Amino acid sequence: MEKIIVQISKIAASEHLSIGALEKKIDASKGVLAKAIANNTDIQAKWVQKIAENFPQYSAEWLLTGEGEMLRGGNVQVSGRGNAVVGNSHNSTATVNATPTDTSDLRAMVEEQRTIIEGLQGQLQEKDKQIAQLLAIISNK
């Protein structure tokens, strides 16, 4: 089971929102979600509830467990010239155009993504060390 922060990152990407913008949308303090994502830690249930309330198109089961369809009754895919999200929900399709208007928002989003990537790279390095230690233990037997 993936941590909820993985699903939250996917919602932000799907909605073309930076994590900071998502925090604003749910009235969370600046950095609440970004820190959890960067540190791969869980968040308080009230923020999960706020996300579910503000983004009802996403499956609550998927948000909590990472299992099943991302959207209620459908899936999500990117199409067009990179600025439209198409949601498919049982034979009905809706397109929402999302064009970035402020480069500072894009820069903030890139920085947040960079922070997340750095955190994940650190986790991978730690896992590599643990795997090497386990292989050493196994080979000594």
N, C-alpha and C positions, 0 to 999 in steps of 0.2 A: 504494500500500500504506500503510495507516494504521500509526502507531506502536503498539506493543504496549500502551502506557499507555492508549490509547483503549479497547481491549478490557478491560483491567483495570478501568477505571472502569465499564464496562458490567457486568462480573461483580459488582462491589461493589454497584451499584444493583440488579441482579437478585436478589442475595442479601440485600438490605436491610441492608448493612453500610456503615459509614463506612469511609473509606480507612484510618483509624487502626485500626479493628477488623480490617480485612483484613490490615494489617501485623502485628497481634498473632497472627492465625490462622496466618500463615506464618513466625512468629518473626523478622520483620524488625525492624530498629531503627526507632524512632519517626521518621516523616518521610521514610523512604527512598522510598516510593511517592508520598506527597503532594508532595514536592519535584519529583520527576520529572514528575508530572502538571502541577504549577503552571508548571514551566519548559519543558514539552514536550520532555523529554529521554528517552533510553532508560534502561532499568534493566539490572542485571547478569542474566546468564542464570540464575544460581542462584535468583533470585526468580521468574522465569518458571517454572522447573521446580517450585518449591515451590507456586506457584499451580496448576499443572497437577495436581500430586499431591493437593492439598487440595480441588480442585474437579474431579473426574474427569468430571462430567456435561457439562462444556464441551469442545467440540472443540479439540484441540491445534492443528489446522490453522487454525481460526478465530482462536485466541488469538495465533498467530504471524503470520498474514497478514491477518486481518480479512476473509477470504473464506470463503464457504460458510456453513453453518448454525452458529449460536451453540452450540446444544446438540447433543450427539452424536445424530444421527438425528432431530432435531426442531427445534422453535423455542420461544421463550418469549414469554409475553404476560401482561399484568397484567389481572386480572379481579376481580369482587366489589366490595367497598367500599374498595378501595385497600390492602387488607392481605393479599391472597393472590396468590401467583404460581402460575400454571398452566403446567406443562411438558407439551408434547405430543410423544410419541415414537412415531411409526408406530402409530397406533390405540390407544395407551394414554395415559391422562392421570393426572397426579398433582398434587395441590394441597397446598401448604405454606402454612399461615397464619403470618404474621410480624407481630406487633404490637409496636410500640415500647413498652418498659416504663420507660425512663429518659429523661427529657427532656434530660439532659446529653449523652447519646449523639446525640440529634437535633440539639442545638445544635452539637456538634462536627462533625456531618455537614454542617450548613448552612454552618459556617465554612469547612470544607474545600472545599465546592462554591463558595463565594464566592471563595476563593483561586484555584481553578481558573478560574473565570469571568474574574476580573481578569487572569490570565495570558493567557487566550485573547483578551480584549479588546485587550491590548497587542500580541499577535501580529497581530490584524486591523488595528490602526492602522499597524503597521509595513508590512504588506502593502499597505495603501492608499497609503502614501507611495511605496513601490516602484512601484506601478501608475501613480501620478501622474508619477513620474520617467520611466518608460518611455513614457507617452503624450506627455510633453514632448519626449523624444528623437525619437519617431516624427513628431510634428507639425513638428519643425524640419527634417526631411528633404525 
